[in-house]
C-alpha cells in the first residue's frame, strides 16, 4: 500500500482489504456474504464523495474513475 501511495503521490490514507467495522460504519457490509465489496472515497471532513457497492468480486470501478473523483476533491 505504501508503494502505491508513494508512486501516486497520495497524501491521504488508503484502507485496503476487509475491514468489517469500517464497512458496517459506512453501511456497505453485506451480511449475506459476510463481507463488503465496496469502493468509497471519503473527503477530509468524513463525507462520502464516491461510493460503489459491487455486485460481485469483478464489479469494481476502474482506476481512472477513482482518480477522477479524487482530483475533484482538490
Secondary structure, 3 states (H helix, E strand, C coil): CHHHHHHHCCCCCCCCCCCHHHHHHCCCCECCCCECCEEEEECCCCCEEEEEECCCCCCCCCHHHHHHHHHHCC
